[in-house]
Amino acid sequence: MTSDERKNRIAKAFSSRAGVYDVAADVQWLVASRLAERVEGSTLPAVRRVLEIGCGTGFLSARLDGAFPDAELVLTDIAPSMLERCRARVGNRPRYLVLDGERPRGLDEQFDLIVSSLAFQWFVDLRGGLRELSGLLAPGGRMMFATLGKKTFLEWREAHRALGLVCGTPQYPGGEDFPWPSAFEHRIDEELVRQPYADGHDFVKSLKALGASEPAPGYQPLTPGAFRRLLASLDGGFAATYHVLFGEILA
């Protein structure tokens, strides 16, 4: 599968779930709220233009609209249906663009603030994508983001390992090996969020409801029998870890 094919699959998955996304997005709402608090609590220079990558249905977007009422706000997502849900939440003041944040073609202006909540983990080339986005920062500008780290879904991975099965969850970087673009100052904080689920089936159902079930490239799905054994091993409830990396890049 090419990178373009993978991106198309991701876009279609999220577009198909836009109408029910908010119901399943407890962690996504929490992370967006915490990122918004970081943005609102930061000492920023005059903010004239704000770019959001992967706005989804607008959890973070609504906070940005309130925090920067006089700034030009550009909201982007790879999934058109997500953008429409965001518009319904935030209104018509921002500019909305269907955009692959990893390859932000067509954005000619520079931005004083670039933000993204739980979108970068879908990048095929994270270092390259961050380099592209960093090039859009105005002098003195800042990028503030939340993405997933290496301990994400640790319990799900361990359940696979205990049964000798290969897990399809993508591999994410940790704070210590994050692929920062060169020539930019940066910093990172880490947080572990534990989300309870009734059982393994509830966990999988939640990811599908979000549109977030695209596996790592090249992964071969488990056989039905192996998948049933995996879910049975998690019967009775478990909590899944979300390893959240809060990063900043300064121009």
N, C-alpha and C positions, 0 to 999 in steps of 0.2 A: 504494500500500500504506500502510495506517495504521500508526502506531507500535505499536498493540496486535497487529496482524497480524505485524509484523516480530518483535516479542518472542515471539510464539507459534512462529514459524518457528525462532528461535534456541533456544528451550526444547526443541522437538522434535528439533532436530539434535543437541544435546548429550545429551539423554536416549537417543537411539538409539545413541550411541557410548560410553555409560558403561562397558560391559563391556570395551572394548578401549582406552579412553582412555589408561591408564597406559603402555601399550606405546609409544605415539607421543609422549608428553608430556615429552621430554627438556628442552626449554627451560622448560616450565611448572614442572617439578620444580626446575630450577636457580634460577629467579626466586623461587619460593616459599621456597627455602632461604635465599637472600640477604635476602629480606624478613624471614624469621624471625630471622636473625642481627641485623638492625637492631632488631627489636622486643626481642629478648633483651638487646641491648646498650644499650638506652635507659634513661635514668633516669625512671621512671614513678612517679607517686604510687600510693597504695594502689589496686590494681585489683580491683574487686568484680564488675564485669560486663564481658564481652568479646563483641563482635558481629563475626562474619565475614560479608562479602558475597561470594557466589560461591565457596563452599567447594570446589566440584568434588568430586573423589574423596578429598580430605582431605590433600593434601601439607602445606599450611600448618596445617590444623586439628590434626594430630597434634602438631606442635611447640607450638601454643598450649595444647593440653591438658596437655602436660608442663611448660610454662613457668608456667602459672597454675592449679595443681591445686586451689586453694581458691576460684577465681572461678567465677561463673555464666557458662557458655560457650554462646552462641547461634550456631548454624551455619546459614547460609541459602544457598539456591541456587534459581535459576529452574527448574531441571530436576529433577524428582522422582527419576529414576533415579540422578543424580549424588549426591543426598543419601543414597540407600540404600547406594551404594558408600562414601561417607564414613563412614556409621554402621558398616559392616563393618570399616573401618580403625581408627576412633577408639573405638568402643564406645558405650554408652548413657548415659554421664554427661552429655554436652551435650544441649541442647534443639535439635531440628532443625525448620526451617521452610521450606516452599516459599515463596519470596518474590522479587519483582522488586525488586532493590536500589535501583533508580532511584526507586521509589515504595514505600517501606517501610511500608505500611499495617499496622496491628495491633500495632506495637511501641510500647508506651506508656511503657516505662521508659527511663532514660538510661544511657549506657554510658561507662565510664572509658576504654575502648579500642575503636576500630572499625578493623578491618583488611580488606584485600582484595588479592588477587594476581591480576592479569590478568583482571579482570572489567569494570572501568570502561570499557574500549574498546567494549563492547557497548551502552553507554547511548545512547539517542537524544538526550537533552538532558543533556550531561555537567555543565554548570554548575548546572542545576536539580537534578540528582541529588545532586551534592555538597552543595548547599545543604540539601536534605532530610536527608541523612545527618548533616551538621554539626549540625543542630538536635537530633540525638539524643545529642550529646556532653554528658556531665555537666560541671559547672564544673571546669576544670583537666584535662579529658579530652583525648585525642589520637586522631586518625585517621592511620593509616599504611598506605600502599598502593603497589602497583606497577601500572602500566598502560603501554600502548604509545604511543610517540611517533611523530613525523612521518617519521622515516627508516626506519621499519619496512618491510621488503620492498622496499628501494630497488632492488635488483637486478631483482626481478620487475617493478617499475614501469618501469624503464629498458628491459627487454626488450620490453615492450609499446610503449613510445615509439619504439624503433628500428624497429619494423614499422608504425608509424602506427596502432596499436590503442589502444583505451580500456581502462584497467585498472579492475577492479572492486573492488580493495582499498579499504576505507574510508579516509577522511582522518582522521589523528590529529593532535592538537596537539603543539607542541614545548614545551620547558621555558620558553621566553621568552614564549609566548602561551597558557599553560595557563589555562583558565577558572576561576580560583579563586572561591569564594563570597566575597562582601564581608563585612567585619567580623570576619574570622578571620585570625590570624597563620598564616603558611605558609612552607614551604621545599621545595626540590626538588633532587634529584640525577639525573644521567643516565648511562646505561651502554649501550654497544653490544655486543650478543652476536651472534657470527657462528656460524650453524648450517649445517654442510655437508649437501648432498643429492647423490644420485647423478646426478640430472638434473631437468628440469622436472616430469616425470611423478611422480618421487619426492616432490617438494615438494608438489604438488597432492594426492597420495595421503595424505601426512602430515596436511595440513589437514583432509581429509575424515575421517580416522580420529579426529581430535580433536573433530569436530563443529563446526569453526571455519571453515567455507567459505561462510557467508552473506555475499554481496557488499554493497557500499554501496547504500543505498536508490536505486531508480530505474535501477540498472544493467541494461543489456541484454546478455545473454550473447553471447560471440563465436560466430560460425558455426563448425561443425566444422572447416572448412578453415583458418580463421584460427587456431583453437586448435592444430591440428596444426603449423602454421608456427611458432607461439610455442614449443611444446614442442621442436621441432626446433632452434630457435635456442639452446636451453639444454642440448642434448645434450652429454654429456661431463662433467657435474658443475658445480656452482656452490655458493656459500655465501650464504645469505639472512641479512640483517641484522634483528635484533630490537632496536629502539630502546626501551629500558626506562626509564621515568620512575619514580623512587622519591620519593613525595611525602609530606608531613606537613601536617596541619591541626591547630591548637591552639585549644582553646576558652578 
